[in-house]
């Protein structure tokens, strides 16, 4: 089972195809090698609401629509062909005092959407909940960009925090002291307040923090990620197996300053490039 991997557009197309074929969340999850709760959350999070009718019928989600004979509700009817049957007009739900909205009971249980419903195009005039893979992927990319772009606070929230912290900071109070005394009215973490001051979003500046100006900026340690596939057929065990199969091949030992294990055994160029150098 694949864990920790984001769904791609192809995965979402597979989910939509499974829903259209009326597959269960479990069956779709087994196809994508995911957990069934992942599929369920994905579908419920990216539902597209469509207020459209069906073939030859306009959108109408009134509970009384099937046996309603109301007519001429509008003073100036713009849909004269159905003047005596307002239930066939797209303005029926807005102009009728007896309007009672109806929600399809199938939407309250899995799969929570109308994909795969046989009534969707031929008989249903209710509000439709659809899972559309392209729209879902656009929403996913948008939320991903928003989560990685700066601070997730509105201007009003920043101003509210500014009015609380800046006057007290200029009185030489620490952020920790203000944060503890106003914990009920501050809905962000203490480190977020430091970042807001550092980004110059407050009237107070770093110069109003007497201890912060004494510290040098922290140096972030660079982390180099190594693709583990480069170690395939390059382990010390692979080297020993090669020596057993080719005892006559000469071996040259070389020291290297790279990595924690410095000694490497280099074989002649007659070997493939992938097996040419094996760490000890």
FENSUL-V975823 format. One record per backbone hydrogen bond with DSSP energy under -0.5 kcal/mol. NH is the residue of the N-H (numbers start at 1). CO is the residue of the C=O. E is the energy in kcal/mol with one decimal. If there is no record, write none. Layout:
((NH;CO;E) (NH;CO;E))
This chain:
((2;33;-2.7) (3;1;-0.5) (12;8;-2.1) (13;9;-2.2) (14;10;-2.0) (15;11;-2.1) (16;12;-2.4) (17;13;-2.3) (18;14;-2.2) (19;15;-2.4) (20;16;-2.3) (21;17;-1.3) (22;19;-1.5) (23;18;-3.0) (28;24;-2.2) (29;25;-2.5) (30;26;-2.2) (31;27;-1.6) (32;28;-1.8) (33;29;-0.9) (34;29;-2.6) (38;35;-0.7) (39;35;-1.2) (40;36;-2.2) (41;37;-2.6) (42;38;-2.0) (43;39;-2.3) (44;40;-2.3) (45;41;-1.9) (46;42;-1.3) (47;44;-0.5) (48;130;-3.4) (49;47;-0.5) (50;128;-3.0) (52;50;-1.0) (54;57;-1.1) (55;121;-2.3) (57;54;-2.1) (60;125;-2.1) (63;100;-3.5) (65;62;-1.3) (67;64;-0.8) (68;65;-0.9) (72;83;-1.9) (77;75;-0.6) (82;79;-1.5) (83;80;-1.6) (85;82;-1.2) (86;70;-2.2) (88;85;-1.6) (89;86;-1.8) (92;89;-1.4) (94;91;-0.7) (95;91;-1.4) (96;92;-1.2) (99;96;-0.9) (102;61;-2.1) (107;104;-1.3) (108;105;-1.2) (109;106;-1.1) (112;106;-0.6) (112;109;-2.4) (114;129;-4.0) (117;114;-2.2) (120;117;-1.3) (123;119;-1.3) (124;119;-2.7) (128;50;-2.9) (130;48;-3.0) (130;128;-0.6) (132;130;-0.7) (133;131;-0.5) (136;132;-2.6) (137;133;-2.3) (138;134;-2.0) (139;135;-2.2) (140;136;-2.1) (141;137;-2.5) (142;138;-2.3) (143;139;-2.4) (144;140;-2.0) (145;141;-2.1) (146;142;-2.4) (147;143;-2.0) (148;144;-0.8) (148;145;-0.7) (149;146;-0.9) (150;148;-0.8) (153;151;-1.3) (158;154;-2.1) (159;155;-2.4) (160;156;-2.0) (161;157;-2.1) (162;158;-2.4) (163;159;-2.5) (164;160;-1.1) (165;161;-2.8) (166;162;-1.9) (168;164;-0.5) (169;165;-2.8) (170;166;-2.2) (171;167;-0.5) (172;169;-1.7) (173;168;-2.0) (178;174;-2.1) (179;175;-2.7) (180;176;-2.3) (181;177;-1.9) (182;178;-1.4) (183;180;-0.9) (185;182;-0.8) (186;182;-0.9) (187;185;-0.6) (193;189;-1.2) (194;190;-1.6) (195;191;-1.8) (196;192;-2.4) (197;193;-2.0) (198;194;-2.3) (199;195;-2.5) (200;197;-1.3) (201;196;-2.4) (202;196;-0.6) (208;205;-1.6) (209;206;-1.8) (210;208;-0.7) (213;209;-1.4) (214;211;-0.9) (215;211;-0.6) (215;212;-1.1) (220;218;-0.6) (224;222;-0.6) (225;223;-0.7) (228;226;-0.5) (230;227;-1.7) (231;228;-1.6) (232;229;-1.3) (234;231;-1.8) (239;235;-1.7) (240;236;-2.3) (241;237;-2.3) (242;238;-2.0) (243;239;-2.1) (244;240;-1.9) (245;241;-1.9) (246;242;-2.1) (249;246;-1.1) (252;266;-1.6) (254;264;-1.9) (256;262;-1.3) (262;260;-0.8) (264;254;-1.9) (265;278;-2.0) (266;252;-1.9) (266;264;-0.6) (267;276;-2.3) (268;250;-0.6) (271;268;-1.5) (275;272;-0.7) (276;273;-0.7) (278;265;-2.0) (279;234;-0.8) (280;263;-1.7))
